[in-house]
Amino acid sequence: MKLNTLAAATLLACLTLGAQAAAPIEPTGRWTANAQGSASLPPMGWNSWNAFFLEVDEEKVLGSARKLVDSGLAKLGYVYVNIDDGWWSHRDTRSGRMVIKTSIFPSARREGKDTSFRPLTDRIHAMGLKAGIYTDIGYHSCGQAFSSNAEFLPKGTQAEKRIGLEGHTDQDIQTYFADWGFDFIKVDACGLSSFAPDSDNVLKKGYTPLAPLIWRGTPNLSNVAAVRGRYQAVADALAKYRPQGDYLLSLCAWGMADVRSWGKEIGNTSRTSDDIMPVWGRMLHNLDSTSKRALYAHPGSWNDPDMLFVGHGDFDQHHLTEARSHFALWAMLNAPLIIGYDLRNAPPALMDIFGNAAIVALNQDAGGHQATLGYDSNDAQIYVKSLADPSKKAVLLLNRGTADLKVTLLAEHLKLDPAQPVTLRNLWTGESSVFTGKSVYQLKAHESLVFEVSGTRLLRNGVYLSEIPGLINVAADGVRQPEIDPVAHRAIQPWEGTLSGGERPLYTGWGGAQVDATPYDQNLQLNGATYRTGIGILDGSRMEVKNDQRYRRFSATVGVVDSTRNMQGSAQFEIYGDGRLLARSKALKFRDAPQQLAVDTAGVKVLELVARPLSRTSDLPVLLGWADAALTDPVK
Ligand code: GAL
């Protein structure tokens, strides 16, 4: 793309803003994570896109809705029935109201009146389900950006084709939620990225230009504040028209515009990557974009690696190994479980996957802890998920590759005592088994095994912070300049093949807080000693930990990690309980002996862990470890 005058102006605006100011590290004494909307658990349901793309219609939507109810999937929690791109006719330029394409949604036609989805949402609600709608944050949708098939796209004048929220946020949210009765909205972002004044979309297709605020894969040029501001306006309008909070806001900025750092403040779910495709490598790509972000998900706001593609391509009924792996991984990551298959014709083998109550229960576990990696490599991974029941966990062993693989599970991967028996229940077969210390498995290509486990916790009288990511809010992670995460699987983009120069890493988030590793995926090593557990974070950070008066003691071994980028600067660790300073470390720098901190947390609701930069010798961050960080001595 050429840098034209308008785009250059955007660039200038970004440069003037400079790197995003770090969020404040001063304690607030409160849990400040997003509490708006209704997402105490990851949403579950169905969406038209992966099943039909732009060719959505009323019968397809209602048919899948009926199947959710008749098959019992709705009872398991699959309640959202979401219409994606393709539903719109045009915008009425006199009233500004959106007009529904009644040729595909006949029930929206009202003689002598404007169109309405109310009859459809009434029917969906009458089935005990909830209804979702799709829009874009700019003037135009992704269908308009990428499809050339006019049959499925809005028609009319240039102004009539402006179907996105730009300039209409309040009005559209009122229409969709107050008038039409929707419960869920997915807000896409092509309008902010694909309609540059010099783009084909503008010059050849005649769409309205908008100087890009999102530059895919080029975070320095994206105008993070402007993108965030637009999404915030959607959140505000939702709160206005649904003051009871009975709605769900799904952000679809595909991991761009540094959404990792702010999406959790605004949305109930936030896409971490570009679109999933029914291709194994692409599923890995989306998986990787979420799997290291456990500390950025908690009840109220979840990471979204995109909708399920179970039923298609590499995940169809002839590839049940892959289909099960994809599904179980999404469940473990607390991803939205949104089916993207034409359920009207779903074979029993696929319905059995969606309907595996034990695996759905992992996703819907009240603890709200996204799985973390007990073992990580490009070949095998071991995902471990804490459950609300402290005596249980879930584990998933994954063979990412195309050859058989031996995977050894250690009790330590699970943070369980290696000297005590560990009981496993295979959640696909129901079979139970027991091991002590370690257990060896032979996994076929793309196979995963998923178990519920119980054993004796390594930390008998409490929890490591790395075991409870759902109770942690990274209020400030110290990232000064958004950096692109280089470790996600770089699958060939199915829609582009090898036509480009290669698959470049795309999504910011590198340098964010990590469990059991540094922010750059190194060992948590402090002055020569490696710690298997803890939180790695940058200086200039603050984490909120929900204690809710449960544990009476917090302790950690703190210091600068040996792989720090800044070897001169120093930082000070501070611990606050409900806003009150409980402990402060001395100034610590590279190669200093780590310091033990322990505080009394009896009665504390919110613990805050602050890493205050002291002497900043350069812009490079000081990498820090809260090693062995744990809450212990539970109130009986
Ligand atoms: C993409 C989005 C997909 C789908 C599609 C519709 O940007 O990621 O999930 O909504 O647009 O055109």
Residues whose N, C-alpha, C, O or C-beta is under 5 A from the ligand:
A	BS01	GAL	W49 D84 D85 C142 G143 D188 D275
